[in-house]
Amino acid sequence: MTTTTPMQKVPGGAWLLDDSGDIFTPEKLTDEHRLIAQTADEFVRTEVTPALDRLEQKDWTLARSLVRRGGDLGLLGIDVPEMFGGVALDKASSIIVGEAVGRAASFATTFGAQTGLAITPLLCFGTDDQQQRYLPGLVAGTTVGAYALSESGSGSDALGAKARATRQEDGSFLLSGEKMWITNGGFADLFIVFAKVDGEHFTAFIVERAFSGVSSGKEEHKLGLHGSSTTPLVLQDVPVPAANVLGEVGRGHKVAFNVLNYGRFKLAAMCSGGAKSVIGEAAAYAAERRQFGQPIATFGAIRHKLAEMAIREYAVESMLYRTAGLIDNALHDGGGSRETMLATLEEFAIEASILKVAASEMLDYVLDENVQIHGGNGFVRDYPAERHYRDARVNRIFEGTNEINRLLVPGMLARRAVKGGLPLIAAARKLQDELLAPSLPEPLADGILDTEARAVNAMKKVALMVLGTAMQTYGEKLADEQEVLTVSADILIDVFACDSVVARARASRARTAELQASAARVLVNDAAGRVELLARSALASMHEGDMLRTLLAALRRLLKVTPVNTVVPRRGIAEAVVARRGYPF
Ligand SMILES: Cc1cc2nc3c(=O)[nH]c(=O)nc-3n(C[C@H](O)[C@H](O)[C@H](O)COP(=O)(O)OP(=O)(O)OC[C@H]3O[C@@H](n4cnc5c(N)ncnc54)[C@H](O)[C@@H]3O)c2cc1C
């Protein structure tokens, strides 16, 4: 089994309070990881990408055969024990496969529904009998799975579902209702369906297409992802045996939310892979396209874009592999039992939500700039730029919209603080004392990225100050203050990104270490400016007069970050992107 080398176990959200320490990074990948990457890359390059046009014509037989090929190659069972046909690898391997598949967005959606949304719930909540009946087929790709949570009237508010499960005298159920926007809906064999038992108790069920009363509606006409099936799922008095209740009656929310936690992490990996491949397309085009007698890649405006694409992806990649390491350590310590797996998915739900928002928005930035670099050619179908652009937009909508995920990030942190799981309140008090003291501790001597590390620590304190002030100001009503919560989320996302990037770049002994340090400098410089503005607006929404002036003075003392010249490091990164015709790290 391929595993990341065990490091110290760290609780979710701890990066906000502690020094980042030793984190898992792509530089620590093993030869075995590289082999998995090679297999997945080759599959996507030689079999999936050439099939995209036919998939877009809704050739679901081809989609099924590609799922099957994924199974033959072992790519569907990365997280699954060998007894069910899986290969039981670590989370870094899951990211590697997700990144490869993410280059072909339509197929990635099919693949994600199979592995993340159908296999994960069975793995975490299935009884032995359910796992034996369903996992081998799903892992081999002979059975195609789907996940049916959303309804036309309940998307974000998933627990408001109307689908009903009526209990029968023999303990079985009759399911009725209509689910919406179901990925793989047109050809899946097996559905994880959520319905309310007797109209009240939200519950997950395993429903086979072969059960009577199951049918799919028409394919949706979508903005993008034309090569992925999305249909309603109609349930008309579908008889479901008691043995097909997944988890417990009335505990469907546990299934739904934990599956989404892991799904978000995997979606981020797909976004990361998509971005890397498109950075390559943008670089190649910019190097070849000539205007005013020179390649457009020589223009500063274009170099800025190429560098920024790479820096933003570097940030997401660093957070992603760090989180994989955190999850693997927690699983390793817990012996990999089902209970440990569930506890771990919950533990790192904050990081999963951060990753989902950061990765989907980073990808949209990269794809938008890719269209721009392609000019008119970016807007027509002769080039893949327009397809990428359309395909990616949904990433900010499914697996919990980015608004919902933004609300979750500070919301979960605040809840953990109140419950005492994270000593956030004590840290906020200590910070208040520190700010009242005559001066802050003297900075350390300068070393590699010491200035940036100090800036990250200051940003952590700003995040604590904003969240602490919000908790004090609103108490239990904080959940109603969405504007403050979303601003807090943006600060926290920047903090986690900068912390991960600085820790990675400082530890890097790779050939690209200097380039990584440049990326870290630019990211931290820009994030410090953003964080200051966000904090000012959050504080001004909570206080006024003397109190606001005191808080703003404290903010200025905390965030004394001197701006650096970002043009020079960006040019260096852009040159590397163009020379490599791709992501340079
Ligand atoms: C291509 C595609 C594939 C999909 N695949 C699946 C699938 O396989 N299985 C499945 O179950 N579902 C699937 N979905 C559905 C998807 O998960 C939902 O569309 C998504 O959860 C959002 O729900 P909604 O569309 O009802 O939007 P709404 O919930 O109506 O949201 C509309 C807007 O309001 C915001 N909003 C909603 N509630 C709040 C709140 N409390 N606070 C602040 N803002 C709020 C949202 O962020 C959004 O901006 C898919 C959707 C698409 C488009």
The ligand as a Tripos MOL2 file, in Angstrom:
@<TRIPOS>MOLECULE
LIG
   53    58     1     0     0
SMALL
NO_CHARGES

@<TRIPOS>ATOM
      1 C1        -24.5120   19.6520  -13.8570 C.3       1 LIG1
      2 C2        -25.0680   19.4050  -12.4880 C.ar      1 LIG1
      3 C3        -24.8870   18.1750  -11.8740 C.ar      1 LIG1
      4 C4        -25.4300   17.9230  -10.6280 C.ar      1 LIG1
      5 N1        -25.2890   16.6610  -10.0720 N.ar      1 LIG1
      6 C5        -25.9780   16.3720   -8.9350 C.ar      1 LIG1
      7 C6        -25.9940   15.0160   -8.4530 C.ar      1 LIG1
      8 O1        -25.3580   14.1210   -9.0090 O.2       1 LIG1
      9 N2        -26.7380   14.7630   -7.3530 N.ar      1 LIG1
     10 C7        -27.4480   15.7230   -6.7010 C.ar      1 LIG1
     11 O2        -28.0870   15.4150   -5.7100 O.2       1 LIG1
     12 N3        -27.4470   17.0110   -7.1400 N.ar      1 LIG1
     13 C8        -26.7430   17.3590   -8.2330 C.ar      1 LIG1
     14 N4        -26.7520   18.6430   -8.7160 N.ar      1 LIG1
     15 C9        -27.5100   19.6560   -8.0110 C.3       1 LIG1
     16 C10       -26.6450   20.6380   -7.2520 C.3       1 LIG1
     17 O3        -26.0470   19.9850   -6.1670 O.3       1 LIG1
     18 C11       -27.5190   21.8340   -6.8350 C.3       1 LIG1
     19 O4        -27.8250   22.5430   -8.0260 O.3       1 LIG1
     20 C12       -26.8400   22.7180   -5.8320 C.3       1 LIG1
     21 O5        -26.7450   22.0710   -4.6000 O.3       1 LIG1
     22 C13       -27.5590   24.0520   -5.6310 C.3       1 LIG1
     23 O6        -28.9090   23.8650   -5.3860 O.3       1 LIG1
     24 P1        -30.0060   24.6930   -6.2340 P.3       1 LIG1
     25 O7        -29.6740   24.5180   -7.6590 O.co2     1 LIG1
     26 O8        -31.3460   24.2980   -5.7600 O.co2     1 LIG1
     27 O9        -29.7210   26.2030   -5.8610 O.3       1 LIG1
     28 P2        -30.3410   26.9760   -4.6230 P.3       1 LIG1
     29 O10       -30.1470   26.1980   -3.3850 O.co2     1 LIG1
     30 O11       -31.7060   27.4280   -4.9540 O.co2     1 LIG1
     31 O12       -29.3790   28.2390   -4.5640 O.3       1 LIG1
     32 C14       -29.5430   29.3940   -5.4060 C.3       1 LIG1
     33 C15       -28.5910   30.4770   -4.8960 C.3       1 LIG1
     34 O13       -28.9470   30.8290   -3.5470 O.3       1 LIG1
     35 C16       -27.8460   30.6270   -2.6930 C.3       1 LIG1
     36 N5        -28.3210   30.1340   -1.4020 N.ar      1 LIG1
     37 C17       -29.1330   29.0840   -1.1500 C.ar      1 LIG1
     38 N6        -29.3070   28.9260    0.1680 N.ar      1 LIG1
     39 C18       -28.5770   29.8880    0.7730 C.ar      1 LIG1
     40 C19       -28.3510   30.2610    2.1210 C.ar      1 LIG1
     41 N7        -28.8360   29.5760    3.1520 N.pl3     1 LIG1
     42 N8        -27.5520   31.3100    2.3570 N.ar      1 LIG1
     43 C20       -26.9960   32.0090    1.3550 C.ar      1 LIG1
     44 N9        -27.1620   31.7160    0.0640 N.ar      1 LIG1
     45 C21       -27.9600   30.6600   -0.2310 C.ar      1 LIG1
     46 C22       -26.9570   29.6140   -3.3930 C.3       1 LIG1
     47 O14       -25.6240   29.6870   -2.9530 O.3       1 LIG1
     48 C23       -27.1340   30.0090   -4.8510 C.3       1 LIG1
     49 O15       -26.2880   31.0620   -5.1690 O.3       1 LIG1
     50 C24       -26.1680   18.9310   -9.9500 C.ar      1 LIG1
     51 C25       -26.3360   20.1810  -10.5450 C.ar      1 LIG1
     52 C26       -25.8050   20.4240  -11.8010 C.ar      1 LIG1
     53 C27       -26.0370   21.7670  -12.4340 C.3       1 LIG1
@<TRIPOS>BOND
     1     1     2 1
     2     2     3 ar
     3     2    52 ar
     4     3     4 ar
     5     4     5 ar
     6     4    50 ar
     7     5     6 ar
     8     6     7 ar
     9     6    13 1
    10     7     8 2
    11     7     9 ar
    12     9    10 ar
    13    10    11 2
    14    10    12 ar
    15    12    13 ar
    16    13    14 ar
    17    14    15 1
    18    14    50 ar
    19    15    16 1
    20    16    17 1
    21    16    18 1
    22    18    19 1
    23    18    20 1
    24    20    21 1
    25    20    22 1
    26    22    23 1
    27    23    24 1
    28    24    25 2
    29    24    26 1
    30    24    27 1
    31    27    28 1
    32    28    29 2
    33    28    30 1
    34    28    31 1
    35    31    32 1
    36    32    33 1
    37    33    34 1
    38    33    48 1
    39    34    35 1
    40    35    36 1
    41    35    46 1
    42    36    37 ar
    43    36    45 ar
    44    37    38 ar
    45    38    39 ar
    46    39    40 ar
    47    39    45 ar
    48    40    41 1
    49    40    42 ar
    50    42    43 ar
    51    43    44 ar
    52    44    45 ar
    53    46    47 1
    54    46    48 1
    55    48    49 1
    56    50    51 ar
    57    51    52 ar
    58    52    53 1
@<TRIPOS>SUBSTRUCTURE
     1 LIG1         1 GROUP 0 **** ****
